[in-house]
Amino acid sequence: MQQAKKLIEQYYQAFNSGDMDTFLSLLTDDVVHDINQGDREQGKAAFGEFMKKMNHHYKEQLVDMVIMANEDGTRGAAEFVVLGEYLNTDEGLPEANGQTYRLPAGAFFDIRDGKVARITNYYNLGDWIAQVDPQ
């Protein structure tokens, strides 16, 4: 359990510091990524491309992190708050002009051989849109 929690902590530390090499090194080669309200992608290369896109459109820090894991360390979860800035317009979403947002979010993990084998992310897209495009 403690190793799983440490892995998830390292995962988010690498995310927050923008260290994509370390971030991606914590994934299995066949990692499954369930994108919030989107598709399921598989593989470290696909995850890397997703992160390039995300880092182009958004600048985010995750705070108020709570990490949980089951007893055998094969599954974990994290709940946190996303502090973000919308940098460049993402296709199909409101126009970006540097809006900031504060968004509760969470993630679920499968862990295999000391690495993240699946990550499923969740946040409320409607809440995010209301914050960046209040009309």
GUDREN-864579 format. One record per residue (C-alpha): residue number from 1; residue in three letters; x, y, z. Coordinates in steps of 0.001 Angstrom, whole numbers, plus 524288, in hexadecimal, padded with zeros to 5 digits. Layout:
<atoms>
<atom><num>NUM</num><residuo>Ala</residuo><x>X</x><y>Y</y><z>Z</z></atom>
...
</atoms>
This chain:
<atoms>
<atom><num>1</num><residuo>Met</residuo><x>80000</x><y>80000</y><z>80000</z></atom>
<atom><num>2</num><residuo>Gln</residuo><x>80AC5</x><y>809A0</y><z>8038A</z></atom>
<atom><num>3</num><residuo>Gln</residuo><x>8120F</x><y>80706</y><z>7F6C5</z></atom>
<atom><num>4</num><residuo>Ala</residuo><x>8059D</x><y>809CB</y><z>7EF0B</z></atom>
<atom><num>5</num><residuo>Lys</residuo><x>80374</x><y>81684</y><z>7F64E</z></atom>
<atom><num>6</num><residuo>Lys</residuo><x>811A7</x><y>81A6A</y><z>7F41A</z></atom>
<atom><num>7</num><residuo>Leu</residuo><x>8107C</x><y>81775</y><z>7E585</z></atom>
<atom><num>8</num><residuo>Ile</residuo><x>8045D</x><y>81FFC</y><z>7E44A</z></atom>
<atom><num>9</num><residuo>Glu</residuo><x>80B0E</x><y>82AB5</y><z>7EC1C</z></atom>
<atom><num>10</num><residuo>Gln</residuo><x>816E6</x><y>82A1D</y><z>7E2F7</z></atom>
<atom><num>11</num><residuo>Tyr</residuo><x>80DC5</x><y>82A61</y><z>7D72E</z></atom>
<atom><num>12</num><residuo>Tyr</residuo><x>80788</x><y>8370B</y><z>7DBB6</z></atom>
<atom><num>13</num><residuo>Gln</residuo><x>8145E</x><y>83D1B</y><z>7E02C</z></atom>
<atom><num>14</num><residuo>Ala</residuo><x>819B4</x><y>83AFB</y><z>7D273</z></atom>
<atom><num>15</num><residuo>Phe</residuo><x>80D3C</x><y>840BE</y><z>7CCAB</z></atom>
<atom><num>16</num><residuo>Asn</residuo><x>80DD4</x><y>84CCA</y><z>7D555</z></atom>
<atom><num>17</num><residuo>Ser</residuo><x>81C36</x><y>84F1B</y><z>7D257</z></atom>
<atom><num>18</num><residuo>Gly</residuo><x>81A15</x><y>84D57</y><z>7C3A7</z></atom>
<atom><num>19</num><residuo>Asp</residuo><x>823BE</x><y>84200</y><z>7C35A</z></atom>
<atom><num>20</num><residuo>Met</residuo><x>81D75</x><y>83A4B</y><z>7B84F</z></atom>
<atom><num>21</num><residuo>Asp</residuo><x>828DF</x><y>830B7</y><z>7B747</z></atom>
<atom><num>22</num><residuo>Thr</residuo><x>82720</x><y>82C54</y><z>7C55F</z></atom>
<atom><num>23</num><residuo>Phe</residuo><x>81855</x><y>82D10</y><z>7C41C</z></atom>
<atom><num>24</num><residuo>Leu</residuo><x>8182F</x><y>823DA</y><z>7B869</z></atom>
<atom><num>25</num><residuo>Ser</residuo><x>82272</x><y>81AD3</y><z>7BE72</z></atom>
<atom><num>26</num><residuo>Leu</residuo><x>818A3</x><y>81779</y><z>7C921</z></atom>
<atom><num>27</num><residuo>Leu</residuo><x>80F59</x><y>81151</y><z>7BF1E</z></atom>
<atom><num>28</num><residuo>Thr</residuo><x>80F2F</x><y>8038C</y><z>7B9A1</z></atom>
<atom><num>29</num><residuo>Asp</residuo><x>811B1</x><y>802F4</y><z>7AAFA</z></atom>
<atom><num>30</num><residuo>Asp</residuo><x>8039C</x><y>7FE5A</y><z>7A8E6</z></atom>
<atom><num>31</num><residuo>Val</residuo><x>7FD65</x><y>8083D</y><z>7B243</z></atom>
<atom><num>32</num><residuo>Val</residuo><x>7EED1</x><y>80A5A</y><z>7B086</z></atom>
<atom><num>33</num><residuo>His</residuo><x>7EA63</x><y>81884</y><z>7B16A</z></atom>
<atom><num>34</num><residuo>Asp</residuo><x>7DBF4</x><y>81B7F</y><z>7B314</z></atom>
<atom><num>35</num><residuo>Ile</residuo><x>7DA95</x><y>829C7</y><z>7AF66</z></atom>
<atom><num>36</num><residuo>Asn</residuo><x>7D03E</x><y>83166</y><z>7B6C4</z></atom>
<atom><num>37</num><residuo>Gln</residuo><x>7C39D</x><y>83113</y><z>7AEEC</z></atom>
<atom><num>38</num><residuo>Gly</residuo><x>7CB67</x><y>82C16</y><z>7A356</z></atom>
<atom><num>39</num><residuo>Asp</residuo><x>7D212</x><y>82087</y><z>79D39</z></atom>
<atom><num>40</num><residuo>Arg</residuo><x>7DA68</x><y>815AD</y><z>7A2AA</z></atom>
<atom><num>41</num><residuo>Glu</residuo><x>7E859</x><y>815BE</y><z>79D95</z></atom>
<atom><num>42</num><residuo>Gln</residuo><x>7F2BB</x><y>80B6F</y><z>79F76</z></atom>
<atom><num>43</num><residuo>Gly</residuo><x>80174</x><y>80C29</y><z>79FD6</z></atom>
<atom><num>44</num><residuo>Lys</residuo><x>80BC9</x><y>8151B</y><z>7A552</z></atom>
<atom><num>45</num><residuo>Ala</residuo><x>80DD0</x><y>81BC8</y><z>7981D</z></atom>
<atom><num>46</num><residuo>Ala</residuo><x>7FF5E</x><y>81F7C</y><z>79730</z></atom>
<atom><num>47</num><residuo>Phe</residuo><x>7FFC5</x><y>82490</y><z>7A522</z></atom>
<atom><num>48</num><residuo>Gly</residuo><x>80BC7</x><y>82CAF</y><z>7A1E3</z></atom>
<atom><num>49</num><residuo>Glu</residuo><x>804E1</x><y>832C8</y><z>79628</z></atom>
<atom><num>50</num><residuo>Phe</residuo><x>7F8FB</x><y>835A6</y><z>79EA0</z></atom>
<atom><num>51</num><residuo>Met</residuo><x>801A7</x><y>83C8C</y><z>7A891</z></atom>
<atom><num>52</num><residuo>Lys</residuo><x>80840</x><y>844B9</y><z>79DF0</z></atom>
<atom><num>53</num><residuo>Lys</residuo><x>7FADB</x><y>84965</y><z>799A6</z></atom>
<atom><num>54</num><residuo>Met</residuo><x>7F670</x><y>84C06</y><z>7A797</z></atom>
<atom><num>55</num><residuo>Asn</residuo><x>802D3</x><y>85380</y><z>7AAF9</z></atom>
<atom><num>56</num><residuo>His</residuo><x>800DE</x><y>85BFC</y><z>79EEE</z></atom>
<atom><num>57</num><residuo>His</residuo><x>7F2EC</x><y>85F9E</y><z>7A2A4</z></atom>
<atom><num>58</num><residuo>Tyr</residuo><x>7F38D</x><y>85FC6</y><z>7B17D</z></atom>
<atom><num>59</num><residuo>Lys</residuo><x>7FCD3</x><y>862FE</y><z>7BC8E</z></atom>
<atom><num>60</num><residuo>Glu</residuo><x>7F8A5</x><y>85BA0</y><z>7C8C1</z></atom>
<atom><num>61</num><residuo>Gln</residuo><x>7FCE9</x><y>858D5</y><z>7D6A2</z></atom>
<atom><num>62</num><residuo>Leu</residuo><x>7F63C</x><y>84EAA</y><z>7DF08</z></atom>
<atom><num>63</num><residuo>Val</residuo><x>7F471</x><y>8520B</y><z>7ED68</z></atom>
<atom><num>64</num><residuo>Asp</residuo><x>7ED5E</x><y>84CFC</y><z>7F984</z></atom>
<atom><num>65</num><residuo>Met</residuo><x>7F128</x><y>83F24</y><z>7F57D</z></atom>
<atom><num>66</num><residuo>Val</residuo><x>7EB7E</x><y>83364</y><z>7FC98</z></atom>
<atom><num>67</num><residuo>Ile</residuo><x>7F0FD</x><y>82638</y><z>7F82F</z></atom>
<atom><num>68</num><residuo>Met</residuo><x>7EAF8</x><y>818FE</y><z>7FB44</z></atom>
<atom><num>69</num><residuo>Ala</residuo><x>7EE99</x><y>80AE7</y><z>7F7F4</z></atom>
<atom><num>70</num><residuo>Asn</residuo><x>7E944</x><y>7FD64</y><z>7FA76</z></atom>
<atom><num>71</num><residuo>Glu</residuo><x>7F073</x><y>7F415</y><z>8038B</z></atom>
<atom><num>72</num><residuo>Asp</residuo><x>7F7C3</x><y>7EC88</y><z>7F905</z></atom>
<atom><num>73</num><residuo>Gly</residuo><x>7FBCA</x><y>7F8ED</y><z>7F1C7</z></atom>
<atom><num>74</num><residuo>Thr</residuo><x>7F5B3</x><y>7F53E</y><z>7E4B8</z></atom>
<atom><num>75</num><residuo>Arg</residuo><x>7EBDC</x><y>80053</y><z>7E480</z></atom>
<atom><num>76</num><residuo>Gly</residuo><x>7EC2B</x><y>80E5A</y><z>7E8DA</z></atom>
<atom><num>77</num><residuo>Ala</residuo><x>7E502</x><y>81B21</y><z>7E821</z></atom>
<atom><num>78</num><residuo>Ala</residuo><x>7E7C2</x><y>82982</y><z>7E9EC</z></atom>
<atom><num>79</num><residuo>Glu</residuo><x>7DEF7</x><y>83507</y><z>7EC7C</z></atom>
<atom><num>80</num><residuo>Phe</residuo><x>7E41E</x><y>842BA</y><z>7EA66</z></atom>
<atom><num>81</num><residuo>Val</residuo><x>7E167</x><y>85081</y><z>7E5C6</z></atom>
<atom><num>82</num><residuo>Val</residuo><x>7E64C</x><y>85521</y><z>7D88A</z></atom>
<atom><num>83</num><residuo>Leu</residuo><x>7EB2D</x><y>86321</y><z>7D83A</z></atom>
<atom><num>84</num><residuo>Gly</residuo><x>7EC3C</x><y>8666B</y><z>7C9F5</z></atom>
<atom><num>85</num><residuo>Glu</residuo><x>7EE0C</x><y>87065</y><z>7BF5B</z></atom>
<atom><num>86</num><residuo>Tyr</residuo><x>7E7FC</x><y>86EB5</y><z>7B1DF</z></atom>
<atom><num>87</num><residuo>Leu</residuo><x>7F314</x><y>8727D</y><z>7A8B9</z></atom>
<atom><num>88</num><residuo>Asn</residuo><x>7EEFE</x><y>86EE4</y><z>79AD5</z></atom>
<atom><num>89</num><residuo>Thr</residuo><x>7E195</x><y>86B99</y><z>7956A</z></atom>
<atom><num>90</num><residuo>Asp</residuo><x>7DECA</x><y>85D08</y><z>79580</z></atom>
<atom><num>91</num><residuo>Glu</residuo><x>7D67A</x><y>8583A</y><z>78A1A</z></atom>
<atom><num>92</num><residuo>Gly</residuo><x>7C7FC</x><y>857FF</y><z>78D34</z></atom>
<atom><num>93</num><residuo>Leu</residuo><x>7C98D</x><y>85FC1</y><z>799CB</z></atom>
<atom><num>94</num><residuo>Pro</residuo><x>7C80E</x><y>86E43</y><z>79D04</z></atom>
<atom><num>95</num><residuo>Glu</residuo><x>7D261</x><y>877B8</y><z>79845</z></atom>
<atom><num>96</num><residuo>Ala</residuo><x>7DE6F</x><y>878D2</y><z>7A0EA</z></atom>
<atom><num>97</num><residuo>Asn</residuo><x>7E357</x><y>885DB</y><z>7A5BB</z></atom>
<atom><num>98</num><residuo>Gly</residuo><x>7EABF</x><y>88255</y><z>7B204</z></atom>
<atom><num>99</num><residuo>Gln</residuo><x>7DEE3</x><y>87F53</y><z>7BA66</z></atom>
<atom><num>100</num><residuo>Thr</residuo><x>7E1C2</x><y>878E7</y><z>7C770</z></atom>
<atom><num>101</num><residuo>Tyr</residuo><x>7D9E9</x><y>86E18</y><z>7CDA9</z></atom>
<atom><num>102</num><residuo>Arg</residuo><x>7D8F0</x><y>8663C</y><z>7DA32</z></atom>
<atom><num>103</num><residuo>Leu</residuo><x>7D33D</x><y>858CC</y><z>7D7F8</z></atom>
<atom><num>104</num><residuo>Pro</residuo><x>7D120</x><y>84D1A</y><z>7E0ED</z></atom>
<atom><num>105</num><residuo>Ala</residuo><x>7D5D8</x><y>8409F</y><z>7DA50</z></atom>
<atom><num>106</num><residuo>Gly</residuo><x>7D996</x><y>83296</y><z>7DCA7</z></atom>
<atom><num>107</num><residuo>Ala</residuo><x>7E084</x><y>82709</y><z>7D6A2</z></atom>
<atom><num>108</num><residuo>Phe</residuo><x>7E048</x><y>81850</y><z>7D7EB</z></atom>
<atom><num>109</num><residuo>Phe</residuo><x>7EC0E</x><y>80F9D</y><z>7D5A7</z></atom>
<atom><num>110</num><residuo>Asp</residuo><x>7EF88</x><y>8017F</y><z>7D2D8</z></atom>
<atom><num>111</num><residuo>Ile</residuo><x>7FD77</x><y>7FE87</y><z>7D6F0</z></atom>
<atom><num>112</num><residuo>Arg</residuo><x>805B8</x><y>7F381</y><z>7D171</z></atom>
<atom><num>113</num><residuo>Asp</residuo><x>8141B</x><y>7F08C</y><z>7D3AD</z></atom>
<atom><num>114</num><residuo>Gly</residuo><x>81608</x><y>7FD68</y><z>7DADD</z></atom>
<atom><num>115</num><residuo>Lys</residuo><x>810A4</x><y>805CC</y><z>7CFC8</z></atom>
<atom><num>116</num><residuo>Val</residuo><x>803C1</x><y>80BF9</y><z>7CBEC</z></atom>
<atom><num>117</num><residuo>Ala</residuo><x>7FCA0</x><y>80292</y><z>7C2D6</z></atom>
<atom><num>118</num><residuo>Arg</residuo><x>7EFCD</x><y>80A1F</y><z>7C206</z></atom>
<atom><num>119</num><residuo>Ile</residuo><x>7EB7F</x><y>817D0</y><z>7C562</z></atom>
<atom><num>120</num><residuo>Thr</residuo><x>7DD86</x><y>81C7C</y><z>7C4AA</z></atom>
<atom><num>121</num><residuo>Asn</residuo><x>7DBCC</x><y>82B1C</y><z>7C6BF</z></atom>
<atom><num>122</num><residuo>Tyr</residuo><x>7CF6D</x><y>8322B</y><z>7CAC7</z></atom>
<atom><num>123</num><residuo>Tyr</residuo><x>7CB6D</x><y>84059</y><z>7CBF9</z></atom>
<atom><num>124</num><residuo>Asn</residuo><x>7BECA</x><y>84796</y><z>7C932</z></atom>
<atom><num>125</num><residuo>Leu</residuo><x>7C03F</x><y>84D30</y><z>7BB7B</z></atom>
<atom><num>126</num><residuo>Gly</residuo><x>7B428</x><y>855B7</y><z>7BD37</z></atom>
<atom><num>127</num><residuo>Asp</residuo><x>7BA3B</x><y>85C09</y><z>7C93A</z></atom>
<atom><num>128</num><residuo>Trp</residuo><x>7C6D3</x><y>85E98</y><z>7C1A5</z></atom>
<atom><num>129</num><residuo>Ile</residuo><x>7BF63</x><y>864BA</y><z>7B639</z></atom>
<atom><num>130</num><residuo>Ala</residuo><x>7B78F</x><y>86D5D</y><z>7BF87</z></atom>
<atom><num>131</num><residuo>Gln</residuo><x>7C446</x><y>8724E</y><z>7C566</z></atom>
<atom><num>132</num><residuo>Val</residuo><x>7CB3E</x><y>8755E</y><z>7B88B</z></atom>
<atom><num>133</num><residuo>Asp</residuo><x>7BF41</x><y>879FC</y><z>7B0EA</z></atom>
<atom><num>134</num><residuo>Pro</residuo><x>7B5D8</x><y>87FE5</y><z>7BAD9</z></atom>
<atom><num>135</num><residuo>Gln</residuo><x>7AD33</x><y>886ED</y><z>7B0A8</z></atom>
</atoms>
